[in-house]
Amino acid sequence: LVLLLAPMLSDGGQSLSNTTTPQYQAVIWLLGNANFASYSEARLIQRYALATFYYATNGDDWLARIFGWLTDTNECSGWTGVTCNAEGFVNAT
């Protein structure tokens, strides 16, 4: 996962090994996901981005977990406030 994500990050992936960053927290969460092995690369990146957003905005404080965030459910149908196109990619709205 780190090898997939590191080239996309402006810091070359350093934030993925710093335990205080939202990026690190998102990776740890994603690695523990029950469906991790079944996700395509695009889906891994999408879930990583959403989890990073969650941690960067103090998601634990905005009660998102009761709305499906950071669960094993599909982010396109089970995470409140997230909408996706027909291909399963998050819409930017």
CYANA upper distance limits for C-alpha pairs under 8 A (distance plus 0.5 A):
  1 LEU  CA      5 LEU  CA      6.75
  1 LEU  CA     27 VAL  CA      8.28
  2 VAL  CA      6 ALA  CA      6.16
  2 VAL  CA     13 GLY  CA      7.83
  2 VAL  CA     16 LEU  CA      7.62
  2 VAL  CA     27 VAL  CA      8.43
  3 LEU  CA      7 PRO  CA      7.84
  4 LEU  CA      8 MET  CA      8.39
  4 LEU  CA     41 GLU  CA      8.37
  5 LEU  CA      9 LEU  CA      7.27
  5 LEU  CA     13 GLY  CA      7.51
  5 LEU  CA     45 ILE  CA      7.82
  6 ALA  CA     11 ASP  CA      8.43
  6 ALA  CA     12 GLY  CA      5.66
  6 ALA  CA     13 GLY  CA      4.43
  6 ALA  CA     14 GLN  CA      8.20
  6 ALA  CA     16 LEU  CA      8.12
  7 PRO  CA     12 GLY  CA      6.09
  7 PRO  CA     13 GLY  CA      7.29
  8 MET  CA     12 GLY  CA      7.67
  8 MET  CA     13 GLY  CA      8.37
  9 LEU  CA     13 GLY  CA      6.23
 11 ASP  CA     15 SER  CA      7.37
 13 GLY  CA     17 SER  CA      8.00
 14 GLN  CA     18 ASN  CA      7.27
 15 SER  CA     21 THR  CA      6.70
 15 SER  CA     23 GLN  CA      6.50
 15 SER  CA     24 TYR  CA      6.83
 16 LEU  CA     21 THR  CA      7.99
 16 LEU  CA     23 GLN  CA      6.00
 16 LEU  CA     24 TYR  CA      4.95
 16 LEU  CA     27 VAL  CA      7.63
 17 SER  CA     24 TYR  CA      6.55
 18 ASN  CA     24 TYR  CA      6.68
 19 THR  CA     24 TYR  CA      6.18
 19 THR  CA     25 GLN  CA      7.52
 20 THR  CA     24 TYR  CA      7.63
 20 THR  CA     25 GLN  CA      8.19
 21 THR  CA     25 GLN  CA      6.95
 21 THR  CA     56 ALA  CA      8.46
 22 PRO  CA     26 ALA  CA      6.54
 22 PRO  CA     52 THR  CA      5.76
 22 PRO  CA     53 PHE  CA      8.15
 22 PRO  CA     55 TYR  CA      5.48
 22 PRO  CA     56 ALA  CA      5.73
 23 GLN  CA     27 VAL  CA      6.83
 23 GLN  CA     48 TYR  CA      8.50
 23 GLN  CA     52 THR  CA      5.87
 23 GLN  CA     55 TYR  CA      8.44
 24 TYR  CA     28 ILE  CA      6.76
 25 GLN  CA     29 TRP  CA      6.66
 25 GLN  CA     52 THR  CA      7.86
 25 GLN  CA     55 TYR  CA      7.53
 26 ALA  CA     30 LEU  CA      6.56
 26 ALA  CA     48 TYR  CA      6.33
 26 ALA  CA     49 ALA  CA      8.44
 26 ALA  CA     51 ALA  CA      5.55
 26 ALA  CA     52 THR  CA      5.65
 26 ALA  CA     55 TYR  CA      7.62
 27 VAL  CA     31 LEU  CA      6.54
 27 VAL  CA     48 TYR  CA      7.13
 28 ILE  CA     32 GLY  CA      6.90
 29 TRP  CA     33 ASN  CA      6.99
 29 TRP  CA     51 ALA  CA      8.33
 29 TRP  CA     70 LEU  CA      8.25
 30 LEU  CA     36 PHE  CA      7.33
 30 LEU  CA     44 LEU  CA      8.41
 30 LEU  CA     47 ARG  CA      7.97
 30 LEU  CA     48 TYR  CA      7.25
 31 LEU  CA     36 PHE  CA      6.94
 32 GLY  CA     36 PHE  CA      7.84
 33 ASN  CA     71 THR  CA      8.39
 33 ASN  CA     72 ASP  CA      6.74
 34 ALA  CA     72 ASP  CA      7.01
 35 ASN  CA     39 TYR  CA      7.36
 35 ASN  CA     72 ASP  CA      7.37
 36 PHE  CA     44 LEU  CA      8.32
 39 TYR  CA     43 ARG  CA      6.18
 39 TYR  CA     44 LEU  CA      6.48
 40 SER  CA     44 LEU  CA      6.70
 41 GLU  CA     45 ILE  CA      6.73
 42 ALA  CA     46 GLN  CA      6.67
 43 ARG  CA     47 ARG  CA      6.57
 44 LEU  CA     48 TYR  CA      6.46
 45 ILE  CA     49 ALA  CA      6.58
 46 GLN  CA     50 LEU  CA      6.81
 46 GLN  CA     89 PHE  CA      8.01
 46 GLN  CA     90 VAL  CA      8.03
 47 ARG  CA     51 ALA  CA      6.54
 47 ARG  CA     75 GLU  CA      7.87
 48 TYR  CA     52 THR  CA      6.50
 49 ALA  CA     53 PHE  CA      6.70
 50 LEU  CA     54 TYR  CA      6.70
 51 ALA  CA     55 TYR  CA      6.74
 51 ALA  CA     70 LEU  CA      7.23
 52 THR  CA     56 ALA  CA      6.39
 53 PHE  CA     57 THR  CA      6.59
 54 TYR  CA     58 ASN  CA      6.84
 54 TYR  CA     59 GLY  CA      5.14
 54 TYR  CA     60 ASP  CA      8.38
 55 TYR  CA     59 GLY  CA      5.95
 55 TYR  CA     60 ASP  CA      8.09
 58 ASN  CA     62 TRP  CA      7.55
 59 GLY  CA     63 LEU  CA      7.25
 59 GLY  CA     64 ALA  CA      6.78
 60 ASP  CA     64 ALA  CA      7.36
 60 ASP  CA     65 ARG  CA      7.90
 63 LEU  CA     67 PHE  CA      8.03
 64 ALA  CA     68 GLY  CA      7.15
 64 ALA  CA     69 TRP  CA      6.00
 64 ALA  CA     80 THR  CA      8.35
 65 ARG  CA     69 TRP  CA      5.37
 65 ARG  CA     70 LEU  CA      6.98
 65 ARG  CA     71 THR  CA      7.99
 67 PHE  CA     78 GLY  CA      8.21
 67 PHE  CA     79 TRP  CA      6.49
 67 PHE  CA     80 THR  CA      5.76
 68 GLY  CA     73 THR  CA      7.63
 68 GLY  CA     78 GLY  CA      6.05
 68 GLY  CA     79 TRP  CA      4.96
 68 GLY  CA     80 THR  CA      6.80
 69 TRP  CA     75 GLU  CA      7.98
 69 TRP  CA     78 GLY  CA      8.17
 69 TRP  CA     79 TRP  CA      5.52
 69 TRP  CA     80 THR  CA      7.70
 73 THR  CA     77 SER  CA      8.17
 73 THR  CA     78 GLY  CA      6.06
 73 THR  CA     79 TRP  CA      8.06
 74 ASN  CA     78 GLY  CA      5.92
 74 ASN  CA     79 TRP  CA      7.76
 75 GLU  CA     79 TRP  CA      5.51
 75 GLU  CA     82 VAL  CA      7.29
 76 CYS  CA     82 VAL  CA      6.57
 76 CYS  CA     83 THR  CA      6.11
 76 CYS  CA     84 CYS  CA      5.88
 76 CYS  CA     88 GLY  CA      7.09
 76 CYS  CA     89 PHE  CA      8.16
 76 CYS  CA     90 VAL  CA      7.51
 77 SER  CA     82 VAL  CA      8.17
 77 SER  CA     83 THR  CA      7.94
 82 VAL  CA     90 VAL  CA      7.34
 82 VAL  CA     91 ASN  CA      8.18
 83 THR  CA     90 VAL  CA      6.21
 83 THR  CA     91 ASN  CA      6.17
 84 CYS  CA     88 GLY  CA      5.86
 84 CYS  CA     89 PHE  CA      5.50
 84 CYS  CA     90 VAL  CA      4.62
 84 CYS  CA     91 ASN  CA      5.48
 85 ASN  CA     89 PHE  CA      6.06
 85 ASN  CA     90 VAL  CA      6.95
 85 ASN  CA     91 ASN  CA      6.69
